[in-house]
Amino acid sequence: MSRQAAVEAAAVEAAAVEAAVDGSASGEHRSGGPHPDLAQLSTVRVDRPRPGVALVRLHRPERLNALDRRMLGELRTVAERLAEDSSVRAVVLTGTGRGFCSGYDLDGAAEFPALGATGGLALQDLANRMLLALHTLPQPLLAAVGGPAIGGGVSLALVADIRTVALDAYFQVAFVRIGMSGGDLGASWLLPRIVGRGLAAELMYTARPVGAEEAVRIGLANRAVPADRLLAETLDLAGQIAAHPPLGVQLSKRALAASTDAPSLWSALETEARGQALLMGHPDTAAAVASLRASLAATRAAGT
């Protein structure tokens, strides 16, 4: 493939993704059914397994859900649509079959030499826009890692707020194995913030795999569970989040994001104060306070 053809392929693929969802309508989505706004996508599946929770599946099981141009574009589309859907209060990202995501498809990587600087940047921009769309979801994002998460697959897990992992799954920041930099899809920014700079350096430079138990120990995952319980437990966790008034949860996420890079405690306190002041007058807060007060009053009455 020539450089010009490779560059043009990126544009064609992006246009195809947009066409797949062009003209689709938003609306209410029943629990247990597919998200109609995204039904035509081929590499990503979106379902509503329970009220308030969207389940996003990477769907290239024959390639361990490896990323390609189409999946990059479709994931971005999914994130943008879900961000606009007020009925979605939590999002779970997982993979179809025995893998979470094996990184960028090596068959696609064979085209890298033909891309040149312009084509390479176009491909990176496609990937980066996808990751930013996931990163800026207003709803909490949970990753259920049920199999290998390799290369860019690690970044997809890192961008989630919460990560659950199957006991037989693993993470591998494997970019250097194919001569690429570990600084890809946000890994050089996300990984040290989660595990610390020294350990991030070790994982990026050696490309060694990290099993589930070690992942929990170093903070790379929140919890490790048997594979046959992974999705159910992650959906239960998402359901707990979705049960709370959504604006309070979303502003909690915004506060965490802002405070992670805040220059001082004072700056973080200012961010928190603005969110709390906004929530104090919100109807959801008033209803939640009234419900909790009634529950406490009933408990006290039963104890006397």
Summary of the structure (lengths in Angstrom):
residues: 304
radius of gyration: 20.7
end to end distance: 80.4
largest distance: 81.8
contacts: 986
relative contact order: 0.10
helix: 57%
strand: 14%
